[in-house]
Structure formats: structure tokens, C-alpha cells
Amino acid sequence: MIRSTVFKAAAVGIAAALALTACGGASSSSTAADTIKVGALAVPAGDMLKHVSKELAAKEGLTVEYKEFSDYNTPNAALTDGDIDANLFQNTTFMETYNKASGKNLVSVGKVYLPPMALYSNNVSKLEDLKDGASIAIPNDPTNEGRALLLLASKGLIDVTEKPITLKDITANPKNIQFTEIENASLPQALNDKDAAIVTLAFALPAGLSSDKQILVEGNDSPFYNVLAVREEEKDDPRVQKLFKILTSQEMKDYIDTEFKGLVVPAS
């Protein structure tokens, strides 16, 4: 009788232990399932993702892990390799250029914000003061170089083809502007020896370039809004949809307006 009681007690103990293990495993699995890893450059998207992680994600039952990148070349490779689940740093033109070159198929979940490209100068305070033969530094990657040429063409400084990519696509240069193609991260330093430089916001903000140095800036109707990008098979993943909902919420728009003082434009 004693032996039977011992066996029953042991059986109950083992069952309880298994139940606890099962519960613990379910909790861990649930946490992992609600975690999304997102890559971005430090500014402005990195700041935005940190805010989402600390202040907004928990309300949607989501954990956001932010991974910082320092250039435009590695976030897409990290996404296609599965090191991250999404990235937030590029517009659709940049993404499509990457897809074509790599044979991959990243897709946009939707527009999140516009980091307006601008022409900055330490030497002149308005566009009209740029002299003939002025030296201007521009980005050297195909997407941002074409975007820079379109920005200059919008004010008649040059004429370009319908979809410019490089300096070869300039069809008229009435002011004889002297262009220098420079890697994006080095463009802020180019202002020390050039009359002006076109700098993307991701590198202008960390370099301390403010709106008072802008002599030409993209409008809110720009087609170059940055998007939340994912692998095609994960576009409808609940984690992705939750993150996009947060990134385009009114709370997020209020944060962007307050934090960046109008220099970053939230998608409408």
C-alpha cells in the first residue's frame, strides 16, 4: 500500500513538472513569435525604431529589436540573408535597383516617412547666389545621384533625361556647374571645399547640418518616401503588419514632427 502511494505521488509530480515545462515552452515560443528584428541607419529611422521599441510596441503585443547599420549597402543584404526581418532606410527606387542587381525580391509594406534631400552650402544663403562654374558634390550611388540631379533640374540649374542615373544623363548645364560624385557618408565634409553639396537626411542630421544651410530642398510631394521593406513571403506576417501600423500611427507622426522639427515628413 505504501509502495502504491509512492508511485502515485511520483506520477503526479512528473505530470506537474511536464505541465510546467510545457507552459514555460509556450511562453518562450510566444515571445519569439512576437519579436521582429528591424535594420536601419541611426538617423532618423534608428531613432524612430528606438521610440517604437520603448514606447509603442508593447501596446500591440510586439517586441522590436533594432539593428543599426552605418551605410546603404548592408541593410538589404542582411534582410535577404535572414539576419533581420525588415528594414527601414530606403525608397522604392533604391529597393528596385537592389532587386534588379541581386536577383532578390524585397517588397514594400508601405511608405513611412520622407527624409527630404537638400542642397546645403556654407558659402551662399540662397540658390540664386550660386555663381557660374560653382562646385557641387552629389551622391555617387545610382538612386541618390539620379534623385539629386532631379532636384537640381526642378529649379532649372540643369536639364536631365526623364530618369537620370549618372552625370551622363545631364542634357544641359547652363551654369557650367562642376560636379563631384562622393560617397554618401562623406558628403557633409565636402562642404568644406565645395560651394554646395547635396546630402541625404540620414547623413545630414548626424553631421549637424540644419535647415538654415539648405538652399534647395525636396517638397512633400517627392516620390522618394522611405518604406518598410521585407522579404516577399513575409509581407503579410502579423509582426510586420503590427509594426507598419505603429510606424504610420498618429502617435508616431506626432513623435516625428516633435523630434525632427519638420525636417522629416511622416507619410500621410
N, C-alpha and C positions, 0 to 999 in steps of 0.2 A: 504493500500500500504506500509506504514511504517512497519506494523507488518510482512508482507511477506518478506520485505528486511531483517529484523532482523533474521527471521527464516533461510533465505538463508545463511546469514553470519555465523550464528551459525553452520549450517550444514557443510559449508566449513571449519570452524575452527576445528570441531570434526574430519572431514576426514583427515585434515592435521596432527592433533595430532596422530590419529591412524597410519598414514603413518610413522611418525617419530618413534613411538613406535615399529612398525614392523621392520623398518630399524635398530633401536638400538638392538632389539632382535636378528636379523640375524647376526649382527656383533659379539655379545656376543657368540652366538652359534658357529659361525665360529672359534672364538678364542679358545673356549673349544675343538672343534673338532681337532684343530691343536696342542694341548698340549699333551705331553707324559711324564708320571712320571716314572723315572728310579732309581732303587736302586743299590747301590754298596758300597764297603768298601772305606774308604777315599783315600787310595793309592794302586795302581796307577789309578784305574778306576774312582774314585771320581774326581781326578784332570783332567782326560780326559773329563769327562762329564761336568765339570765346563767350560772347554775350549770350548767344543761344544756349550754349552748354550750361552756363551758370544760372541763367535767369528764366529761360523759357521752355527748355526741352522737357523737364520733369512734368510739366503740366500736360504734355502729350504722351507721357509714358515712354519717353525716348532718352537715351544716353548718347551724347555726341562727343566723339573723340576727334580732336583737331590735330592734324599733322601739318607742320609748317614746311613750305618749300621756299627757296630763295631765287628761283628762276622760272622761266616759262617752259623749259624743255622737259622737266621731270614729272610734273603732276599727271600728265596724260599717260606716260609710261607706267607710273605707279598704279593708275586706275586699271589699265588693261591687264597688268600683271596680277591684280587682285590684292595689292598691298593696302589699298584704300577702297572704299565702297562708292565714293563720289568725289568730285572736286568742284571748286567754285573759284575760277580765276580767268575764264576765257569767254569770248563771244562765239557765236555760231560759226562765223567765218574762220576763225582760228581753229575751231574743232573740226570743221570740214576739211581744212587744209591738212591737219594731222591725220584724219581718217584716210585721205587720199594717199598720203605719203607712206603710211604704215600698213594699210590694208585692214585696219581695225574698223569698228563700227560703234563709236561712242555716240550717245544721243543726248539731246537737251530735254530736261524735265520742264524747263520754262525759264523766262527771264527773271532775274533777281534785282540787279542794280546796274546803273551806268557809272563807270569811272571815267568822267569826261577827259579826253585827250586835250592837251592845251599846248600852245606855243608860249614858252617862257623867255624872258630876257632880263639881263642885269643892266643892259645899256639903254634901252628905249622903253618908254611907258605906254606907247600906243603903236598900233600896226603901221599907221601912216608914216611914222618916223624911221622905218627901216629903209636904209639907203640902197641905191642900186649897187649890186655886187655884194650884198650882205651875205654873211656866212651863217648857215643854219644847219644844225645837226639833227638827224632824224633816226628813228629806229631802223635796225638792219634786218629784222625778220619780215618775211613776206606780208603777213597780215597787218602788222602795225605800220610797216613802211607804206603800204598802199593806203591805209587809213590816214596817215599823216599827209600824204600827197593830196588826198581828197579834201582834207581840212584846209590846206593852203589854197587849193583850187576854188573852194567855196567863197573865197574873198578875192578871187581874180589874180592872186600872186603868180599862179602858173595855170596852164591848161594841161589836162591829162586825158588819157583814154577812159572809156566807160568804167573799167575795172582795173585800175592801176595796181601794180605789184612792186615794181622797182623804178629806179630813176629813168630807165629806158622808156617808161610809159609817159614821160613828160613830153607834151607836144608843142608847148610854147613856154618860154621863160623870159618875159619882157623885162624883168628887173635884174636879169642875169644873176640870180641867186646862186651862191656857191654851196652845194650840198655835201655833207659828210655823213656817211652811214656808220652808226655806232651801236654797239650792243646796249640793250635797254637799260641795264643797271648802271651804265657809265654816263648816260645822257645828262643827269643833273650836273656832273662835274664839267661837262662840255661848255656850260655857261661861262666858265672862267676865261675861255679863249675864243668863243664864238659869239656872234651878235645875238643869236637866239637858238633855242633847242626845243624840239617837240618831245615832251615827256609824258609817259603814261602815268596815271594817278598812283599806281602801286609803287612806283619809284619816286614820284614827286613828293608825296607826303612824308616818307621817312627821311628824305633829304631836306625837309623844311621849306620846300617851295610852296608859297602861299598864293592866294588869288591876286594879290597886288603885283605879282610878277607876270601874270598872264596877260598877253596882248592879243590872244585869239584862243577861243575855247569852243568845243563842240556844244551844240544845243541839245535840249532834252529830246529832240526828235531823231537823234542819232540811232542808226541801226545796230550799234555796237554794244548793246547791253550784255553784261556778263550773265551766264546761265549756270544752273546747277546741272552738271554733266554726270552721266552714269553709263555703265555698260548696258547695251540694248536689252538684255534679258532681265535687267533689274529695274527697269523704268517704273513698273507698277508695284514694286516691293513696298509694303506698308511703311517701312522705315523711311524710304525715300520720299514717299508721299507726305508723311508727317513732317519731315524736315522742310520740304518745299512749302508746306502750309505755314510753318513757323516763319520761314525766311521772307514770305510775302504778306505776313500779317500786319495789322495796323500797329501793333506793339513794336514790330521790327522797323517799320517805316519811321515811327517816332524816334526810335533809337538812332537810326541813320541820320535823320535831319539834325538831331541834337549833337551827336558825336562828331559829325564831319562838317557841320555848319554850311550845308549847301554844296559842298564840293563833291559829294556823292549823291546820285539821284536814284531813289528807290523806284522799282518798276511799279507802274500804276495798276 
